[in-house]
Amino acid sequence: MAPLLEIRAARRDFATPEGGKICALDGVDLDVDANEFVTLLGPSGCGKTTLLRAISGFEMLDSGTIRLGGTDLTGLPPFRRPVNTVFQSYALFGHMTVARNVGYALEVAGVAKAQREAEVAETLEKVGLGGMGARKPGQLSGGQRQRVALARAIIAKPRLLLLDEPLSALDRNLRQQMQIELKSLQHRLGIAFIFVTHDQEEALTMSDRIVVMRAGGIQQIGTPRDIYRHPRNRFVAEFIGETNLFSVTVDRVEGGTALTRTAEGVQVLLPADGRKTGERLTAILRPADFTIAAQGILGTVARAVYLGPDLHLSVTPDCGGPDISVIVRDGLGVGEGTRLHLAHDPARVHVLEGG
């Protein structure tokens, strides 16, 4: 089955005041399936918002194509595209009631009042705002205003919904609640969502697939688990969650395990997988991959941060080198200055070729 959205060789350059150019999109290729939640993730200036605006028609490409359901959208203006956008600012009409905000597009399109009111009521129920149609946006909480913006975007039944960092203005608890609700709503509606964020937690929580972007290009596309456990390069490994990267050289191979060391002497074990003595690699271990054990990497806790069920440690190896980030579930009795050994399962190590 063909993808719902097909982007091919999308390029967009912006002129600088000095007369040069900045490449915001550098030949981007991307497919999105129907009823898929895809997140564009990356640091500021990576091109994710430019790509979203190009899909919506608010930004025109210099070259490349965008097709939705087999129809070429590349040169069409925003109002001709079966796409709606939820903006970071919500962009609600403060003088209108919630019901009029949600039904405004239907009103402009000339939909009869009775039908419009029925569709508005149904849509408000979908986003958990049933009975609030008579209120004004100023009488709502931030989370409720977010739901109004969502209702207004979905009432026209777009084939694709674009969301430009819509949760960034919410507090942490409400943002986490809305992450779950957005994912649930997307499945109930049965339409594709493309979500833009620089927040890795949001991306990992909600996405079917994550598109990691940098400098106008795509670094990796994959499921949250693939992106987190099997990053393609150092940038993805360092950008997605906290991580430890060790530049190691293979000392020797014993059975199914390769024994490697950093230049400072930190020993990292990884699956043999045909490794050879002297081979240089980058080994990746997430903080939760370490355990406190009777033997392993010997070091001293430089910092201990208590975060509810987890204890976040920064451990300085005796042999030198950067501190190691560790997350343990049972850290009773462990604090700054504690001497301990860190062990890890070789199967948990992800390897990048080259040191």
C-alpha positions in Angstrom: 0.0 0.0 0.0 1.3 3.4 -0.9 2.1 5.9 1.9 -0.4 8.6 2.7 2.3 11.3 2.5 5.3 11.2 0.2 8.1 13.8 0.4 10.9 13.6 -2.1 14.1 15.6 -2.3 12.6 18.5 -0.5 14.9 21.5 -0.4 14.5 25.0 1.0 17.1 27.7 1.3 16.9 31.0 3.1 18.9 34.1 2.3 21.0 35.6 5.0 21.5 39.4 5.5 25.1 39.0 4.5 24.0 37.7 1.1 24.6 34.1 1.7 22.3 31.1 2.1 21.2 28.8 4.9 20.0 25.4 3.9 16.9 24.6 6.0 16.0 21.4 4.1 18.6 19.5 2.3 17.0 16.9 0.0 14.7 15.4 2.6 12.8 12.2 1.7 10.0 11.0 4.0 7.0 8.7 3.9 4.1 8.8 6.4 1.4 6.1 6.5 -2.2 6.6 7.2 -3.1 6.6 10.9 0.6 6.9 11.9 2.0 9.2 14.6 5.3 10.6 13.3 7.5 13.0 15.3 10.0 15.4 13.8 12.7 15.7 16.5 15.8 17.8 16.6 17.6 20.9 18.0 16.6 24.4 17.1 17.4 25.2 13.5 17.5 21.6 12.3 14.7 22.1 9.8 11.8 20.4 11.5 9.4 23.4 11.6 10.4 24.3 8.0 9.4 20.8 6.9 6.1 21.0 8.7 5.4 24.4 7.1 6.3 23.0 3.7 3.7 20.2 4.2 1.0 22.7 5.2 1.8 25.1 2.3 2.9 28.0 4.5 6.5 27.5 3.1 7.1 26.8 -0.5 10.0 24.4 -1.5 12.8 25.5 -3.8 12.8 22.0 -5.2 11.3 18.6 -4.5 7.7 17.3 -4.3 5.1 16.7 -1.6 2.3 14.2 -2.4 -0.7 13.4 -0.2 -2.8 10.4 -1.1 -1.3 10.4 -4.6 -2.1 14.1 -5.2 0.7 16.6 -5.8 0.5 19.4 -3.2 3.8 21.0 -4.0 2.5 24.2 -5.6 -0.9 24.4 -3.8 -1.7 27.2 -1.3 -2.6 26.2 2.3 -6.4 26.4 1.9 -6.3 23.9 -1.0 -4.5 21.2 1.0 -6.5 18.6 3.1 -4.2 19.4 6.0 -4.8 21.3 9.3 -2.2 22.7 11.8 -2.3 23.1 15.6 0.0 25.9 16.5 2.2 26.4 19.6 0.2 29.6 20.4 -3.2 27.9 19.9 -4.3 31.0 17.9 -7.9 31.0 19.3 -10.3 33.9 18.8 -10.6 35.4 22.3 -13.9 37.2 21.6 -15.6 34.0 20.4 -17.1 31.1 22.4 -15.4 27.7 22.4 -18.2 26.5 20.2 -17.7 29.3 17.6 -13.9 28.8 17.6 -14.3 25.1 16.9 -17.0 25.6 14.3 -15.6 28.6 12.6 -14.3 26.7 9.5 -17.7 25.1 9.1 -19.4 28.5 9.4 -17.1 30.0 6.7 -17.8 27.0 4.5 -21.6 27.7 4.8 -22.6 24.6 6.7 -26.1 24.8 8.0 -26.4 25.9 11.7 -28.1 22.7 13.0 -25.5 20.5 11.3 -22.7 22.8 12.5 -23.9 22.7 16.1 -24.2 18.9 16.0 -20.6 18.5 14.7 -19.2 21.0 17.1 -20.8 19.2 20.1 -19.6 15.8 18.8 -16.0 17.1 18.3 -15.9 18.8 21.8 -16.9 15.4 23.3 -14.0 13.7 21.5 -11.5 16.1 23.1 -13.1 15.9 26.6 -14.7 19.4 26.5 -18.4 18.4 26.3 -20.6 21.1 27.8 -18.0 23.8 27.6 -19.0 25.3 24.3 -20.5 28.5 25.8 -17.2 29.5 27.5 -14.6 31.9 26.2 -11.0 30.9 25.8 -10.0 33.2 28.6 -12.1 31.1 31.0 -10.2 27.9 30.2 -7.0 26.4 31.5 -4.0 26.0 29.3 -4.8 22.3 28.8 -8.4 23.1 27.9 -7.3 25.8 25.4 -5.0 23.2 23.8 -8.0 20.8 23.4 -10.1 23.6 21.8 -7.3 24.1 19.2 -7.3 20.4 18.6 -11.0 20.3 18.2 -10.9 23.2 15.7 -8.2 21.4 13.7 -10.0 18.0 13.5 -13.6 19.1 12.9 -12.9 19.5 9.2 -11.7 15.9 9.1 -8.3 16.5 7.6 -6.3 13.6 6.2 -3.3 14.8 8.0 -2.9 16.8 11.2 0.3 18.8 11.8 1.2 19.8 15.4 3.9 22.5 15.9 5.2 22.1 19.5 1.7 22.4 20.8 2.5 21.3 24.4 5.5 23.5 25.1 3.5 26.1 27.0 2.1 23.6 29.5 3.5 22.6 32.9 5.2 19.3 33.2 2.3 17.3 34.7 -0.2 18.6 32.2 2.2 18.1 29.3 2.6 14.4 30.3 -1.1 14.0 30.6 -1.7 15.6 27.2 1.0 13.3 25.6 -1.1 10.3 26.5 -4.4 12.0 25.4 -3.0 13.1 22.1 -1.8 9.6 21.2 -5.2 8.1 22.2 -7.0 10.7 20.2 -4.9 10.1 17.1 -5.8 6.4 17.2 -9.5 7.1 17.8 -9.6 9.5 14.9 -7.7 7.2 12.5 -5.8 10.1 10.9 -2.0 10.6 10.6 -0.3 13.1 12.9 3.0 14.8 12.3 4.3 16.3 15.5 7.2 18.7 15.9 9.2 18.9 19.1 12.7 19.2 20.5 11.6 17.3 23.6 13.0 13.7 23.5 10.5 12.5 26.2 7.5 13.6 24.1 8.9 11.9 21.0 9.6 8.6 22.8 6.2 8.6 24.6 3.9 9.3 21.6 5.5 8.3 18.4 5.0 5.3 16.1 8.2 6.5 14.4 10.7 9.3 15.1 12.5 11.4 12.5 15.7 12.8 14.0 16.8 15.9 12.1 20.0 17.9 12.1 21.1 20.8 9.8 18.3 20.3 7.3 18.8 16.6 6.9 17.5 13.4 8.4 19.9 11.5 10.6 17.7 8.5 11.4 14.1 7.3 11.1 12.8 4.5 13.4 10.6 3.4 16.2 11.3 4.9 19.6 12.9 1.7 20.7 15.1 1.5 17.7 16.2 5.2 18.0 17.0 4.8 21.7 18.6 1.4 21.7 20.2 1.4 18.2 21.3 5.0 17.3 22.9 5.2 13.9 25.6 7.7 14.8 27.0 9.8 17.7 24.6 12.7 17.2 21.5 10.5 17.6 23.0 8.7 20.5 23.8 11.9 22.4 20.6 13.7 21.4 18.1 11.0 22.4 18.3 10.7 26.1 21.3 10.5 28.4 24.0 8.2 27.3 27.6 7.1 27.9 29.9 6.8 24.9 33.2 5.0 25.2 35.9 5.1 22.5 37.4 1.6 23.0 40.0 -0.7 21.5 39.5 -4.5 21.5 42.1 -6.1 23.9 41.1 -9.7 23.3 38.1 -12.0 22.5 37.2 -14.7 25.0 34.4 -17.0 23.9 31.4 -14.9 23.0 32.7 -11.7 24.7 35.1 -9.0 23.4 37.1 -7.3 26.1 37.7 -3.7 25.2 39.3 -0.7 27.0 39.3 3.1 26.7 42.6 5.0 26.5 42.3 5.6 30.3 41.7 1.9 31.0 37.9 1.7 31.5 36.9 -1.9 30.5 33.8 -2.3 28.4 32.5 -5.8 27.6 30.6 -6.4 24.4 29.4 -9.3 22.2 32.3 -10.8 20.2 30.4 -10.6 16.9 33.6 -11.3 14.9 35.6 -8.6 16.7 39.4 -8.6 16.3 42.2 -7.5 18.6 43.2 -3.9 18.0 39.8 -2.9 16.4 38.6 0.6 17.4 34.9 1.1 18.2 32.5 3.4 20.0 30.5 1.5 22.7 27.2 3.0 23.8 25.7 2.3 27.2 22.6 4.0 28.6 22.7 5.0 32.3 20.1 2.3 33.2 22.3 -0.4 31.6 24.7 -0.3 34.6 24.2 -2.1 37.9 26.1 -1.8 41.2 28.0 -5.1 41.6 30.9 -6.9 43.4 33.2 -6.3 40.5 33.5 -4.2 37.4 34.5 -0.6 36.8 35.7 0.8 40.1 34.9 4.4 40.8 33.6 7.0 43.3 30.2 8.7 43.2 30.8 12.4 42.4 27.1 13.3 42.4 23.9 11.6 43.5 20.4 13.0 42.6 17.3 11.5 44.2 14.4 11.4 41.8 11.7 9.4 43.4 12.1 5.7 42.5 15.4 6.3 40.7 18.8 7.5 41.9 20.9 9.3 39.2 24.6 9.0 39.8 27.7 10.5 38.3 30.6 8.1 38.9 34.2 9.0 38.4 36.3 5.9 37.3 39.5 5.4 39.3 41.5 4.9 36.1 40.4 8.3 34.8 38.3 9.5 31.9 34.8 11.1 31.8 32.3 10.5 34.6 29.8 7.7 33.9 26.1 8.4 34.2 24.2 5.7 36.0 20.6 5.2 37.0 19.8 2.7 39.7 16.4 1.7 41.1 17.6 0.6 44.5 20.3 3.1 45.6 19.8 2.7 49.4 23.0 3.7 51.1 24.6 5.2 48.0 25.6 8.8 48.1 28.4 11.2 47.1 31.7 9.7 48.0 30.5 6.1 47.9 33.0 3.7 46.4 31.4 1.1 44.1 31.9 -1.2 41.1 29.8 -0.9 38.0 28.9 -3.9 35.9 26.9 -4.3 32.7 25.5 -7.0 30.4 27.5 -7.1 27.1 24.3 -7.7 25.2 23.1 -4.2 26.2 26.0 -2.5 24.5 25.3 -0.8 21.1 28.4 -0.4 18.9 29.3 2.2 16.4 32.1 1.3 14.1 35.2 3.4 14.6 36.6 5.0 17.7 
